[in-house]
Amino acid sequence: MKPKRRSIRLPGYDYASAGWYFVTIVCHKRQNLFGEIHNGQMVLNAAGKMVEECWFNIPKHFPNTELHEFVVMPNHVHGIIELTVGAENFLPLQPIQHEFQKMIPQSVSSIVKGFKIGATKWMRQNTTEYQIWQRNYYEHIIRNEDSYRDISNYIINNPQNWPEEELDIL
């Protein structure tokens, strides 16, 4: 029998509701797949450029999103996603289910899933890498302007803090 996976999401929170979300998506086994840091600057390789393109295409696939600060790092990405309206505006009225592995359309998890699929497809077609991402992702609900400012600065300064950062938020 498979062990039951425990959700790392905030219990009872509606991740399809309007708001700001800080997400971190990490490469499988923390492999450096997307480029290198040189003199405090991220230098993207072809895979890193494609990951960046996939990120910036999110609003084309999810019209309820606006993207804020974002950075591709050698083995992970950080970004702030704003849901401008809740998914309830896209769905017929129904109770929102938050059972494990029940994907809510237009939610943070569906956005991250779509992003990962796009980047993975390109990587599998253009590199020898098959496992691209860790199974899950990390998120933080941004609840006020001070938190937004701190996270924004963290993202912007992330390349300068490499390797000291070493994914210390995870």
Summary of the structure (lengths in Angstrom):
residues: 170
radius of gyration: 16.2
end to end distance: 28.4
largest distance: 51.9
contacts: 456
relative contact order: 0.24
helix: 33%
strand: 23%
